[in-house]
Amino acid sequence: MPTAVISDVHANAAALKVVLADIAARGLSRIICLGDTVGYGPDPLECVDLVRERCAWCLMGNHDYGVLYEPTNFNPAAEMAAFWTRDQFDLEPNDALRAERYKFLNQLKVRVAERIGPNGAEPASNGNGAEIPADGPRVPLLAVHGSPRKPINEYIFPEDATNNADKMESIFDRIPQICMVGHTHVPGVFTDEPDFYPPTELGEHGYSFQPVEKAVINVGSVGQPRDGDPRASYVVLHADRVEFVRLAYDVESTAKKIKSIPKLPEYNADRLYVGR
């Protein structure tokens, strides 16, 4: 059975629920998350609860880090949202639930190495670090939030494929074959040509893995797309390819929630309508 891969929920419960419903409708039982469950949006607690309940594991994004520690090098809007989000964690009256949510943030992984088999992504080792034997060929998979060089906070932008050859070479040197990222909120596939292919150029079938080609796959953002398309984005990881999925959700409901919270900048709401 394929694996669903989500990222950058950014406290947008309306978008996350639509994505989770679509994943369930496809009969997919394993979900992995590439980080930034919180930040920007109005529903951090609900989103954390859904992700920690539904996902096999989750990575630490820069916004998760900013809430748990400090929002270093954040723009003013992101910083305001980080401090407000922390307040929501702290104001939880249930001591056990508050502790569980902080435990979730504290135990987020920085990077995960798995492999792609008949059922999509699968663990490559057990809890003690011992390798799990495979019954056939597997494609090595690395998952980080930002980049293999700086897993939490380095952006890999589409224009890097043509404008920053040294950066891309350094990134591809650090991955075995396939790497999955989020962070920029722009879905698409980088190959070691180097080149970048948005989902619209890949077609409905998506990107097929090539034995002699390395690829970095950006899964896009569930809760705050930035590619000009306001629909939630996630991917389905098959044994031989990755499929991009876009889903409309009630943007208005999330935008209204943001605008009702004085400590969240209205820009965080306005950008949702245009996918920026």
RADA-V932178 format. One line per field, one symbol per residue. ss: DSSP state (A for helix, B for strand, O for the rest). burial: + if it has 9 or more other ideal C-beta (glycine too) atoms within 8 Angstrom, else -. Layout:
# RADA-V932178
ss = ???
burial = ???
This chain:
# RADA-V932178
ss = OOBBBBOOOOOOAAAAAAAAAAAAAOOOOBBBBOOOOOOOOOOAAAAAAAAAAAOOBBBOOAAAAAAAOOOOOOOAAAAAAAAAAAAAAAOOOOAAAAAAAAAAAAOOBOBBBBBBBOOBBBBOBOOOOOBOOOOOOOBBBBBBOOOOOOOOOOOOOOOAAAAOAAAAAAAAOOOOOBBBBOOOOOOBBBBOOOBBBOAAAAOOOOBBOOOOOOBBBBOOOOOOOOOOOOOBBBBBBOOOBBBBBBBOOOAAAAAAAAAOOOOOOOAAAAAAAAOO
burial = -+++++++++++++++++++-++--+-+-++++++++++++++++-++++++--+--++++++++++---+--+--+++++++++++++--+-----+-+++-++--++-+++++++-++++-+-------+-----+++++++++++--++++-+-+-++------+++++--+-++++++++++++++++-+-++++--+---++-+----++++++++++++++--++++++++++-+++++++-+-+--++++++-+--+---+++++--+-
